[in-house]
Amino acid sequence: MKQLTNEEINYKGNGRSGKRTKRCLTIKGQNNWNMEFSPFNTIVKRCLQGMEMEEKGNCEEASKLFQQGWNEATNDYEKFLAAHYVARHQKTVSDKLRWLETSLEYALKINDDVAKSALPALYKNIGKCYEDLGNTAKSKENAELAILCKENPSHKSTFYHGTKADLGVGDLLTAGGNSNYKPELKMNHIYFTALVNGAGLAAELAKGNGTPRVYVVEPTGSFENDPNVTDKKFPGNPTRSYRSKHPLKIVGELADWVRQTPEEIQKFREKLANNKGKIIN
């Protein structure tokens, strides 16, 4: 796990009633927050629109939306994502392979944990293309790379948990609470993320009337990629979402993150309310 150093953070101690003191963190070097995966990103929205068209059986419109996403992409992350979806609607295996390798090219340029989490799926799909083209050697090479990347995931990061609960440093977050999205379901895991703004969104969507809070947390035991979002709509684990049966220890509270408008939050609530998908618990 990445260590928080004095060069990276400023600690702001603020008094708290009782014996506990809350630490608020302002993390430096986070000007690239706009590179995080976000459902509010224009290209991500375009890909989501394309997937909605696929679900409705309108593949032609879906293809246009994915291509539009590629045309509008402005950075390596957006190009990696858009190329992955453009590949799905190619007429020939050769064209599909070309777009998948384009997606891989940008993923390797990014070289962060978000892109790395997508590598197993990318290599697997590229290997399948080579298999269909009769290139056994390249098919085997990419299949082996897919296995290698899957067996060696990267989880080096600072982790966050968003909630409306007012907690302090040293408190433990544990599994067993009711789901924010299906209140009748008691959760067997505690969930967290390596994306600051993802935790902020979770805090905004959390149940209760308290102030949305983002805590910096440390897992106290083993954890895994959240299977509810990994290799589902998007390749890999772009939301950097994880879960554990072991408690999370609060080591600080984040002072700031990118906040969405009340209108955007309401739209997201409505989308979650209409989601009929089953939670993998």
PAZAPA-4460 file (N, C-alpha, C; in steps of 0.05 Angstrom, whole numbers, plus 32768, in hexadecimal, padded with zeros to 4 digits):
% residues 281
    n_x    n_y    n_z   ca_x   ca_y   ca_z    c_x    c_y    c_z   seq   type   mol
   8011   7FE8   8000   8000   8000   8000   8012   8019   8000     1      M     A
   800A   802D   7FF1   8019   8046   7FF0   8019   8053   800B     2      K     A
   8030   805D   8013   8032   806B   802C   802C   8089   8028     3      Q     A
   801E   8095   803A   8018   80B2   8038   8030   80C0   8046     4      L     A
   803F   80D0   8036   8056   80DE   8041   8050   80FB   8046     5      T     A
   8061   8108   8055   805D   8124   805B   805E   8135   8042     6      N     A
   806C   812C   802D   806D   813C   8015   8053   813A   8005     7      E     A
   8043   8126   800A   802B   8122   7FFA   8012   812D   8008     8      E     A
   8012   8130   8022   7FFA   8139   8030   7FFF   814F   8044     9      I     A
   7FEB   815E   804A   7FEB   8171   8060   7FD7   8167   8074    10      N     A
   7FDF   8165   808D   7FCC   815D   80A2   7FC0   8175   80AF    11      Y     A
   7FA6   8175   80B2   7F99   818B   80BF   7F8B   8180   80D8    12      K     A
   7F96   8184   80EF   7F89   817A   8107   7F73   818C   8110    13      G     A
   7F5B   8181   8114   7F45   8191   811F   7F3A   8183   8137    14      N     A
   7F36   8192   814C   7F2D   8186   8165   7F13   8178   8162    15      G     A
   7F0F   8163   8172   7EF7   8153   8172   7EEF   814D   818E    16      R     A
   7ED6   814D   8195   7ECD   8148   81B0   7ED5   812B   81B7    17      S     A
   7EDC   8127   81D0   7EE5   810C   81D9   7F03   810A   81D5    18      G     A
   7F0C   80F1   81D5   7F29   80EC   81D4   7F33   80EA   81B7    19      K     A
   7F22   80E9   81A3   7F2B   80E4   8188   7F30   80FE   817A    20      R     A
   7F43   80FE   8168   7F49   8115   8157   7F47   810D   813A    21      T     A
   7F39   811C   812B   7F35   8115   810E   7F4B   8123   80FF    22      K     A
   7F56   8115   80EB   7F6B   8120   80DA   7F5F   8124   80BE    23      R     A
   7F5F   813C   80B4   7F56   8141   8099   7F6E   8143   8087    24      C     A
   7F6D   8137   8070   7F84   8136   805D   7F7E   8146   8044    25      L     A
   7F92   8156   803C   7F91   8163   8022   7FA8   8156   8012    26      T     A
   7FA1   8146   7FFF   7FB6   8137   7FF0   7FC1   8148   7FDA    27      I     A
   7FDB   814B   7FD9   7FE8   815A   7FC3   7FED   8147   7FAC    28      K     A
   7FF3   8153   7F95   7FFA   8143   7F7E   7FE2   8135   7F72    29      G     A
   7FCA   813E   7F78   7FB2   8131   7F6E   7FA4   8141   7F59    30      Q     A
   7FB3   8151   7F4A   7FA7   8161   7F35   7F9D   8150   7F1E    31      N     A
   7FA4   8137   7F1E   7F9B   8125   7F08   7F82   8117   7F10    32      N     A
   7F72   8121   7F23   7F59   8115   7F2B   7F47   8111   7F13    33      W     A
   7F48   8123   7EFF   7F37   8121   7EE8   7F3D   8108   7ED7    34      N     A
   7F54   80FB   7EDD   7F5B   80E2   7ECE   7F4F   80CA   7EDB    35      M     A
   7F43   80CD   7EF3   7F36   80B6   7F00   7F1E   80AE   7EEF    36      E     A
   7F17   8094   7EF1   7EFE   808A   7EE5   7EE7   8098   7EF3    37      F     A
   7ED4   80A3   7EE3   7EBD   80B0   7EEF   7EA5   80AD   7EDC    38      S     A
   7E8E   80A6   7EE7   7E76   80A3   7ED6   7E6D   80BE   7ECB    39      P     A
   7E7A   80D4   7ED4   7E73   80EE   7ECB   7E85   80F8   7EB4    40      F     A
   7E9A   80E8   7EAE   7EAC   80EE   7E98   7E9D   80EC   7E7E    41      N     A
   7EA2   80FE   7E6B   7E94   80FF   7E52   7E97   80E5   7E42    42      T     A
   7EB0   80DA   7E41   7EB4   80C2   7E31   7EA8   80A9   7E3F    43      I     A
   7EAA   80A8   7E59   7E9D   8093   7E68   7E7F   8093   7E64    44      V     A
   7E73   80AB   7E64   7E57   80AE   7E5F   7E50   80A4   7E43    45      K     A
   7E61   80AA   7E2F   7E5C   80A2   7E14   7E5D   8083   7E12    46      R     A
   7E70   8077   7E20   7E71   8059   7E20   7E59   804D   7E2E    47      C     A
   7E50   8059   7E44   7E38   8050   7E51   7E1F   8052   7E3F    48      L     A
   7E1E   8068   7E30   7E07   806B   7E1D   7E08   8055   7E08    49      Q     A
   7E21   804F   7DFF   7E24   803A   7DEB   7E1B   801F   7DF6    50      G     A
   7E22   8019   7E0F   7E1A   8000   7E1B   7DFC   7FFE   7E1E    51      M     A
   7DEF   8015   7E24   7DD2   8015   7E26   7DC5   800E   7E0B    52      E     A
   7DD1   8018   7DF5   7DC7   8012   7DDB   7DCB   7FF4   7DD5    53      M     A
   7DE2   7FE9   7DDE   7DE7   7FCC   7DDA   7DD1   7FBC   7DE8    54      E     A
   7DCB   7FC4   7E00   7DB6   7FB5   7E10   7D9B   7FB6   7E02    55      E     A
   7D96   7FCC   7DF3   7D7D   7FCF   7DE5   7D7D   7FC2   7DC9    56      K     A
   7D95   7FB6   7DC2   7D97   7FA9   7DA9   7D9E   7FBB   7D91    57      G     A
   7DA4   7FD5   7D97   7DAA   7FE8   7D82   7DC8   7FEA   7D80    58      N     A
   7DD4   7FD6   7D73   7DF1   7FD5   7D71   7DFD   7FEB   7D5F    59      C     A
   7DEE   7FF3   7D4B   7DF8   8008   7D39   7DFB   8022   7D47    60      E     A
   7DE7   8029   7D58   7DE9   8042   7D67   7DFF   803F   7D7D    61      E     A
   7E02   8027   7D88   7E17   8023   7D9C   7E33   8027   7D90    62      A     A
   7E36   801C   7D78   7E50   801F   7D6A   7E56   803D   7D65    63      S     A
   7E42   804C   7D5D   7E46   8069   7D58   7E4E   8078   7D71    64      K     A
   7E42   8070   7D88   7E48   807D   7DA1   7E65   8077   7DAA    65      L     A
   7E6D   805E   7DA7   7E88   8056   7DAE   7E9D   8064   7D9C    66      F     A
   7E97   8066   7D83   7EA9   8074   7D70   7EAA   8092   7D77    67      Q     A
   7E93   809D   7D7F   7E92   80B9   7D87   7EA4   80BD   7DA0    68      Q     A
   7EA2   80AA   7DB2   7EB3   80AB   7DCA   7ED1   80AB   7DC3    69      G     A
   7ED8   809B   7DAF   7EF4   809A   7DA6   7EFC   80B5   7D9A    70      W     A
   7EEA   80C0   7D89   7EF0   80DA   7D7C   7EF3   80F1   7D90    71      N     A
   7EE4   80EF   7DA6   7EE4   8104   7DBA   7EF9   8101   7DD0    72      E     A
   7F06   80E9   7DD1   7F19   80E3   7DE6   7F31   80F6   7DE5    73      A     A
   7F39   8100   7DFB   7F4E   8115   7DFC   7F67   810C   7E0B    74      T     A
   7F67   80F4   7E19   7F7E   80EB   7E27   7F81   80CD   7E24    75      N     A
   7F97   80C2   7E2D   7F9D   80A6   7E2A   7F88   8094   7E37    76      D     A
   7F7E   809C   7E4E   7F6B   808B   7E5C   7F51   808A   7E4C    77      Y     A
   7F47   80A0   7E42   7F2E   80A0   7E33   7F31   8091   7E19    78      E     A
   7F49   8093   7E0C   7F4E   8084   7DF3   7F4F   8066   7DF8    79      K     A
   7F5C   805E   7E0E   7F5C   8041   7E16   7F40   8036   7E19    80      F     A
   7F2F   8045   7E27   7F14   803C   7E2C   7F03   803C   7E13    81      L     A
   7F04   8051   7E03   7EF3   8053   7DEB   7EFB   803E   7DD7    82      A     A
   7F15   8039   7DD3   7F1F   8025   7DC0   7F15   8009   7DC7    83      A     A
   7F14   8004   7DE1   7F0A   7FEA   7DEA   7EED   7FE5   7DE0    84      H     A
   7EDD   7FF9   7DE1   7EC1   7FF6   7DD9   7EBD   7FF7   7DBB    85      Y     A
   7ECD   8007   7DAD   7ECC   8008   7D90   7ED2   7FEC   7D85    86      V     A
   7EE5   7FDE   7D92   7EED   7FC3   7D89   7ED5   7FB0   7D89    87      A     A
   7EC2   7FB4   7D9A   7EAB   7FA1   7D9D   7E9A   7FA0   7D84    88      R     A
   7E9B   7FB5   7D74   7E88   7FB7   7D5E   7E96   7FB7   7D42    89      H     A
   7EAE   7FAB   7D42   7EBC   7FA9   7D28   7EB1   7F91   7D18    90      Q     A
   7EB1   7F93   7CFE   7EA6   7F7F   7CEC   7EB8   7F67   7CE9    91      K     A
   7ED3   7F6C   7CEB   7EE6   7F56   7CE6   7EF7   7F52   7CFF    92      T     A
   7F03   7F3A   7D01   7F14   7F34   7D18   7F2D   7F46   7D17    93      V     A
   7F37   7F4B   7CFF   7F4F   7F5C   7CFC   7F4A   7F78   7D06    94      S     A
   7F33   7F83   7D00   7F2C   7F9E   7D09   7F28   7F9E   7D27    95      D     A
   7F1B   7F89   7D32   7F18   7F87   7D4F   7F33   7F86   7D5D    96      K     A
   7F45   7F76   7D52   7F60   7F74   7D5D   7F6E   7F8E   7D5D    97      L     A
   7F6C   7F9D   7D47   7F79   7FB7   7D45   7F70   7FCA   7D5B    98      R     A
   7F56   7FCB   7D60   7F4B   7FDD   7D75   7F52   7FD4   7D91    99      W     A
   7F52   7FB9   7D95   7F5A   7FAF   7DAF   7F78   7FB5   7DB5   100      L     A
   7F89   7FB3   7DA1   7FA5   7FB9   7DA4   7FA9   7FD7   7DA8   101      E     A
   7F97   7FE7   7D9C   7F98   8004   7DA1   7F91   800A   7DBE   102      T     A
   7F7C   7FFD   7DC8   7F75   8000   7DE4   7F8B   7FF8   7DF6   103      S     A
   7F98   7FE1   7DF0   7FAF   7FD7   7E00   7FC6   7FEB   7DFF   104      L     A
   7FCB   7FF7   7DE8   7FE1   800A   7DE5   7FDE   8022   7DF8   105      E     A
   7FC5   802C   7DFA   7FC0   8043   7E0C   7FC0   803A   7E29   106      Y     A
   7FB6   8022   7E2E   7FB6   8018   7E4A   7FD3   8015   7E54   107      A     A
   7FE5   800C   7E44   8001   8009   7E4C   800E   8025   7E4F   108      L     A
   8005   8038   7E40   8010   8054   7E43   8008   805F   7E5E   109      K     A
   7FEF   805A   7E66   7FE6   8064   7E80   7FF5   8058   7E97   110      I     A
   7FF8   803E   7E96   8008   802F   7EAA   8000   8036   7EC7   111      N     A
   7FE6   8037   7ECD   7FDE   803A   7EE8   7FCC   8022   7EEF   112      D     A
   7FC2   8021   7F08   7FB3   800A   7F11   7F99   8007   7F03   113      D     A
   7F8D   801D   7EFA   7F73   801B   7EEB   7F78   800C   7ED1   114      V     A
   7F8C   8015   7EC2   7F92   8008   7EA9   7F9C   7FEB   7EAD   115      A     A
   7FAC   7FE7   7EC1   7FB7   7FCC   7EC6   7FA1   7FB8   7ECC   116      K     A
   7F8B   7FC1   7ED9   7F76   7FAF   7EE0   7F67   7FA5   7EC7   117      S     A
   7F6A   7FB4   7EB0   7F5C   7FAC   7E97   7F6D   7F9A   7E86   118      A     A
   7F87   7F98   7E8D   7F99   7F89   7E7B   7F92   7F6B   7E78   119      L     A
   7F89   7F5D   7E8D   7F82   7F41   7E89   7F6C   7F3E   7E74   120      P     A
   7F57   7F4F   7E75   7F41   7F4D   7E61   7F4B   7F54   7E45   121      A     A
   7F5C   7F69   7E43   7F66   7F71   7E29   7F77   7F5C   7E1D   122      L     A
   7F8A   7F51   7E2C   7F9B   7F3C   7E21   7F8B   7F23   7E19   123      Y     A
   7F77   7F1C   7E29   7F66   7F05   7E24   7F58   7F09   7E09   124      K     A
   7F4C   7F20   7E05   7F3D   7F26   7DEC   7F4F   7F27   7DD4   125      N     A
   7F67   7F33   7DD8   7F7A   7F33   7DC2   7F83   7F17   7DBB   126      I     A
   7F88   7F07   7DCF   7F8F   7EEB   7DCA   7F7A   7EDC   7DBA   127      G     A
   7F60   7EE1   7DC1   7F4A   7ED4   7DB3   7F4A   7EDC   7D95   128      K     A
   7F50   7EF6   7D90   7F51   7EFF   7D74   7F67   7EF1   7D65   129      C     A
   7F7E   7EEE   7D71   7F94   7EE0   7D64   7F8D   7EC3   7D5F   130      Y     A
   7F7F   7EB7   7D72   7F76   7E9B   7D6F   7F63   7E99   7D57   131      E     A
   7F50   7EAC   7D54   7F3E   7EAB   7D3E   7F4C   7EAF   7D23   132      D     A
   7F63   7EBE   7D24   7F72   7EC3   7D0C   7F86   7EAD   7D06   133      L     A
   7F87   7E99   7D17   7F99   7E82   7D13   7FB6   7E86   7D1C   134      G     A
   7FBB   7E9C   7D2B   7FD6   7EA1   7D34   7FD9   7E96   7D51   135      N     A
   7FE0   7E7C   7D52   7FE1   7E6E   7D6C   7FF6   7E7A   7D7F   136      T     A
   800D   7E81   7D74   8022   7E8C   7D85   801A   7EA5   7D93   137      A     A
   800E   7EB8   7D84   8006   7ED2   7D90   7FEE   7ECE   7DA2   138      K     A
   7FDD   7EBB   7D9C   7FC6   7EB5   7DAD   7FD0   7EAB   7DC8   139      S     A
   7FE3   7E98   7DC8   7FEE   7E8D   7DE1   7FFC   7EA3   7DF1   140      K     A
   800B   7EB4   7DE3   801A   7EC9   7DF0   8008   7EDC   7E00   141      E     A
   7FF2   7EE4   7DF3   7FDF   7EF6   7E00   7FCF   7EE9   7E16   142      N     A
   7FC9   7ECF   7E12   7FBA   7EC1   7E27   7FCC   7EBF   7E40   143      A     A
   7FE6   7EBA   7E3D   7FF8   7EB8   7E53   7FFB   7ED3   7E61   144      E     A
   7FFB   7EE9   7E51   7FFD   7F04   7E5D   7FE4   7F0A   7E6D   145      L     A
   7FCC   7F01   7E63   7FB3   7F05   7E72   7FB4   7EF8   7E8D   146      A     A
   7FBF   7EDF   7E8E   7FC1   7ED1   7EA7   7FD5   7EDE   7EBA   147      I     A
   7FEB   7EE7   7EAF   8000   7EF3   7EBF   7FF6   7F0D   7ECC   148      L     A
   7FE7   7F1D   7EBD   7FDD   7F36   7EC8   7FC8   7F31   7EDD   149      C     A
   7FB8   7F1D   7ED9   7FA2   7F17   7EEC   7FAD   7F0C   7F06   150      K     A
   7FC3   7EFD   7F04   7FCF   7EF2   7F1C   7FE0   7F05   7F2C   151      E     A
   7FE6   7F1C   7F1F   7FF7   7F30   7F2D   7FEA   7F4C   7F2C   152      N     A
   7FD2   7F4E   7F39   7FC4   7F68   7F38   7FD3   7F7D   7F48   153      P     A
   7FCF   7F96   7F41   7FDD   7FAC   7F50   7FC9   7FB9   7F63   154      S     A
   7FCF   7FB8   7F7D   7FBD   7FC5   7F91   7FCD   7FD9   7FA2   155      H     A
   7FE2   7FE5   7F97   7FF1   7FF8   7FA6   7FE4   8014   7FA4   156      K     A
   7FD8   801D   7FBA   7FCA   8036   7FB8   7FC3   803F   7FD4   157      S     A
   7FB8   8058   7FD5   7FAA   8062   7FED   7F8D   805C   7FE8   158      T     A
   7F7F   8053   7FFD   7F63   804B   7FFA   7F50   805E   8009   159      F     A
   7F37   805F   7FFF   7F23   8071   800A   7F08   8063   800E   160      Y     A
   7EF9   806E   8020   7EDD   8064   8025   7ECB   807C   8029   161      H     A
   7EB5   807D   8019   7EA2   8093   801B   7E8A   808C   802B   162      G     A
   7E81   809D   803E   7E6A   8097   804F   7E60   80B2   805A   163      T     A
   7E49   80B0   8067   7E3F   80C8   8076   7E42   80C5   8094   164      K     A
   7E50   80AF   809C   7E55   80AB   80B9   7E6B   80BD   80C2   165      A     A
   7E68   80C8   80DA   7E7C   80DA   80E6   7E8F   80C9   80F7   166      D     A
   7EA7   80C3   80ED   7EB9   80B1   80FA   7ED4   80BF   80FF   167      L     A
   7EE6   80B1   810E   7F00   80BD   8114   7F16   80AA   810E   168      G     A
   7F2F   80B4   810F   7F46   80A4   810A   7F48   808D   811E   169      V     A
   7F4D   8075   8113   7F4F   805E   8124   7F36   804D   8125   170      G     A
   7F1F   8059   811D   7F06   804A   811B   7F08   8035   8105   171      D     A
   7EF8   8020   8108   7EF8   800A   80F5   7EDD   800A   80E6   172      L     A
   7EDF   8007   80CB   7EC7   8003   80BB   7EC5   7FE5   80B6   173      L     A
   7EAE   7FD9   80BC   7EAB   7FBC   80BA   7E94   7FB4   80A7   174      T     A
   7E96   7F9B   809E   7E80   7F90   808E   7E68   7F8B   809F   175      A     A
   7E51   7F86   8092   7E39   7F7F   80A1   7E23   7F94   80A0   176      G     A
   7E29   7FAB   8093   7E15   7FC0   8090   7E02   7FBA   8079   177      G     A
   7DEC   7FC8   8078   7DD9   7FC5   8062   7DE3   7FD4   8049   178      N     A
   7DDD   7FC9   8032   7DE6   7FD5   8019   7DD9   7FF0   8015   179      S     A
   7DE8   8003   800A   7DDD   801E   8003   7DCA   801C   7FEC   180      N     A
   7DCD   8007   7FDB   7DBE   8004   7FC3   7DA7   7FF0   7FC5   181      Y     A
   7DA9   7FDD   7FD7   7D94   7FCA   7FDD   7D92   7FC7   7FFB   182      K     A
   7D82   7FD8   8008   7D82   7FDA   8026   7D7C   7FBF   8034   183      P     A
   7D6E   7FAD   8026   7D67   7F94   8032   7D7F   7F80   8033   184      E     A
   7D95   7F87   8026   7DAC   7F75   8024   7DC2   7F7D   8038   185      L     A
   7DC9   7F69   8049   7DDF   7F6E   805C   7DF9   7F66   804E   186      K     A
   7E0D   7F79   804D   7E25   7F75   803E   7E3A   7F64   804D   187      M     A
   7E46   7F51   803F   7E5A   7F3F   804A   7E76   7F4B   8049   188      N     A
   7E79   7F62   803C   7E93   7F6F   8038   7E90   7F8D   803E   189      H     A
   7EA7   7F99   8043   7EA9   7FB6   8045   7EB7   7FBF   802B   190      I     A
   7EAC   7FD4   801E   7EB6   7FDC   8004   7EC6   7FF6   8006   191      Y     A
   7EDA   7FF8   7FF4   7EEA   8010   7FF4   7EF6   8014   7FD8   192      F     A
   7F04   802A   7FD3   7F0E   8030   7FB8   7F28   803E   7FBA   193      T     A
   7F37   803E   7FA4   7F50   804D   7FA2   7F4B   8068   7F94   194      A     A
   7F33   806E   7F8C   7F2C   8087   7F7F   7F1F   809A   7F92   195      L     A
   7F2B   80B1   7F95   7F21   80C5   7FA8   7F04   80CD   7FA0   196      V     A
   7F00   80D3   7F87   7EE6   80DD   7F7F   7ED1   80C7   7F7F   197      N     A
   7ED9   80AE   7F7B   7EC7   8097   7F7E   7EBD   8095   7F9A   198      G     A
   7ECF   8098   7FAE   7EC6   8098   7FCA   7EB4   80B0   7FD0   199      A     A
   7EBA   80C7   7FC3   7EA9   80DE   7FC7   7E8D   80DA   7FBD   200      G     A
   7E8B   80CD   7FA6   7E70   80C7   7F9B   7E62   80B3   7FAD   201      L     A
   7E70   809F   7FB7   7E64   808C   7FCA   7E5A   809A   7FE3   202      A     A
   7E69   80AD   7FEC   7E60   80BD   8004   7E47   80CC   7FFF   203      A     A
   7E45   80D8   7FE7   7E2E   80E8   7FDF   7E15   80D6   7FDD   204      E     A
   7E19   80BD   7FD4   7E03   80AA   7FD0   7DFC   809A   7FE9   205      L     A
   7E0C   809C   7FFE   7E08   808C   8016   7DEE   8094   8024   206      A     A
   7DE2   8081   8032   7DCA   8086   8041   7DCF   8099   8058   207      K     A
   7DBA   80A7   8061   7DBD   80B9   8078   7DBD   80D6   8070   208      G     A
   7DBB   80E7   8085   7DBA   8104   8081   7DD4   8112   8089   209      N     A
   7DE8   8102   8090   7E01   810E   8099   7E11   811B   8082   210      G     A
   7E28   8126   8089   7E39   8133   8075   7E49   811D   8066   211      T     A
   7E4A   811E   804C   7E5A   810B   803D   7E78   810D   8045   212      P     A
   7E84   80F6   804B   7EA0   80F6   8054   7EB0   80E1   8045   213      R     A
   7EC9   80E8   8040   7EDB   80D4   8033   7EF2   80CF   8046   214      V     A
   7EF4   80B6   804F   7F09   80AF   8062   7F20   80A0   8053   215      Y     A
   7F38   80A5   805C   7F4F   8096   8053   7F51   807D   8064   216      V     A
   7F52   8066   8058   7F50   804D   8067   7F67   803A   8060   217      V     A
   7F6C   8028   8072   7F80   8013   806E   7F72   7FF8   8073   218      E     A
   7F73   7FE5   805F   7F69   7FCA   8064   7F78   7FBC   807A   219      P     A
   7F6B   7FAD   808B   7F78   7F9F   80A0   7F7C   7F81   8099   220      T     A
   7F72   7F7A   8082   7F75   7F5E   8079   7F75   7F5D   805B   221      G     A
   7F71   7F45   8050   7F71   7F41   8033   7F58   7F4E   8027   222      S     A
   7F5B   7F55   800D   7F44   7F61   7FFF   7F45   7F59   7FE1   223      F     A
   7F30   7F5E   7FD3   7F2E   7F56   7FB7   7F21   7F6B   7FA6   224      E     A
   7F24   7F69   7F8B   7F15   7F7A   7F79   7EF7   7F76   7F7E   225      N     A
   7EE8   7F8B   7F7D   7ECB   7F89   7F80   7EBF   7F7B   7F67   226      D     A
   7EB5   7F63   7F6B   7EAB   7F53   7F54   7E92   7F5F   7F47   227      P     A
   7E85   7F72   7F55   7E6D   7F7F   7F4A   7E73   7F92   7F33   228      N     A
   7E8C   7F9B   7F32   7E94   7FAF   7F1D   7EAC   7FA6   7F0D   229      V     A
   7EBB   7F92   7F16   7ED3   7F8A   7F07   7ECC   7F7A   7EEE   230      T     A
   7ED7   7F82   7ED7   7ED2   7F75   7EBE   7EB4   7F72   7EB8   231      D     A
   7EA5   7F86   7EC0   7E88   7F86   7EBA   7E84   7F98   7EA1   232      K     A
   7E78   7FB0   7EA5   7E74   7FC2   7E8F   7E8E   7FCC   7E83   233      K     A
   7EA2   7FD1   7E95   7EBB   7FDC   7E8D   7ED1   7FC7   7E91   234      F     A
   7EE6   7FC7   7E81   7EFC   7FB4   7E84   7F0B   7FB9   7E9E   235      P     A
   7F12   7FA3   7EAC   7F22   7FA5   7EC4   7F12   7FB1   7EDB   236      G     A
   7F1F   7FC0   7EEC   7F13   7FCC   7F04   7F19   7FEA   7F03   237      N     A
   7F0D   7FF9   7EF0   7F13   8015   7EED   7F0A   8026   7F05   238      P     A
   7EF6   801D   7F13   7EED   802D   7F2A   7EFF   8028   7F43   239      T     A
   7F13   8016   7F3F   7F26   800F   7F55   7F16   8008   7F6E   240      R     A
   7F02   7FF7   7F6B   7EF0   7FF0   7F81   7EF9   7FD5   7F8D   241      S     A
   7EFB   7FD3   7FA7   7F03   7FBB   7FB5   7EF0   7FB5   7FCC   242      Y     A
   7EF3   7F9D   7FD6   7EE3   7F96   7FEE   7EF3   7F82   7FFF   243      R     A
   7EEB   7F82   8019   7EF9   7F71   802C   7EE5   7F67   8041   244      S     A
   7EEA   7F50   804C   7EDB   7F46   8063   7EE7   7F50   807D   245      K     A
   7EFF   7F5C   807B   7F0D   7F66   8092   7F08   7F84   8095   246      H     A
   7F0A   7F8F   80AD   7F05   7FAB   80B2   7F18   7FBD   80A3   247      P     A
   7F0F   7FD6   809E   7F20   7FEB   8093   7F26   7FFE   80AA   248      L     A
   7F3F   8005   80AE   7F46   8018   80C3   7F48   8034   80B8   249      K     A
   7F3A   8047   80C5   7F3B   8063   80BC   7F55   8070   80C5   250      I     A
   7F63   807C   80B2   7F7D   8089   80B9   7F7C   80A7   80B4   251      V     A
   7F66   80B1   80A9   7F62   80CD   80A4   7F49   80D3   8094   252      G     A
   7F43   80EC   8092   7F2C   80F4   8082   7F35   8108   806D   253      E     A
   7F2C   8104   8054   7F33   8115   803E   7F24   812F   803F   254      L     A
   7F32   8145   803C   7F25   815F   803F   7F16   8168   8026   255      A     A
   7F1D   815D   800E   7F11   8167   7FF6   7F11   8152   7FE0   256      D     A
   7EFD   8153   7FCF   7EFC   8142   7FB7   7EEA   8150   7FA3   257      W     A
   7EE9   8146   7F8B   7ED8   8152   7F76   7EBB   814A   7F7B   258      V     A
   7EAA   815E   7F81   7E8E   8159   7F88   7E7D   815E   7F6F   259      R     A
   7E68   814D   7F6D   7E55   814F   7F57   7E3E   8161   7F5F   260      Q     A
   7E2F   816B   7F4B   7E18   817C   7F51   7E02   816B   7F5C   261      T     A
   7DEF   8177   7F6B   7DD8   8169   7F75   7DC8   815B   7F5E   262      P     A
   7DC7   8168   7F47   7DB9   815C   7F30   7DC7   8142   7F27   263      E     A
   7DE1   8143   7F25   7DF0   812B   7F1D   7DED   8115   7F31   264      E     A
   7DED   811C   7F4B   7DEA   8107   7F60   7DCE   80FB   7F5E   265      I     A
   7DB9   810B   7F59   7D9E   8101   7F57   7D9B   80EE   7F3F   266      Q     A
   7DA8   80F5   7F29   7DA7   80E4   7F11   7DB4   80C9   7F18   267      K     A
   7DCA   80CA   7F27   7DD7   80B2   7F2E   7DC7   80A1   7F41   268      F     A
   7DB9   80AE   7F53   7DA7   809F   7F65   7D91   8091   7F56   269      R     A
   7D86   809F   7F42   7D70   8093   7F32   7D7A   807C   7F22   270      E     A
   7D92   807E   7F18   7D9D   8068   7F08   7DA2   8050   7F19   271      K     A
   7DAC   8054   7F32   7DB0   803E   7F44   7D95   8031   7F4C   272      L     A
   7D81   8041   7F50   7D66   8037   7F58   7D5B   8026   7F42   273      A     A
   7D61   802C   7F29   7D56   801C   7F13   7D68   8004   7F0B   274      N     A
   7D7E   8002   7F19   7D90   7FEB   7F13   7D85   7FD1   7F1E   275      N     A
   7D80   7FBE   7F0D   7D74   7FA5   7F15   7D8A   7F8F   7F19   276      K     A
   7DA3   7F97   7F17   7DB9   7F83   7F19   7DBB   7F78   7F35   277      G     A
   7DC5   7F60   7F37   7DC8   7F52   7F50   7DE3   7F59   7F5C   278      K     A
   7DE4   7F5E   7F76   7DFD   7F64   7F84   7E0B   7F4A   7F8B   279      I     A
   7E24   7F48   7F83   7E34   7F30   7F8B   7E3E   7F35   7FA7   280      I     A
   7E33   7F27   7FBA   7E38   7F2C   7FD6   7E4B   7F17   7FE2   281      N     A
***
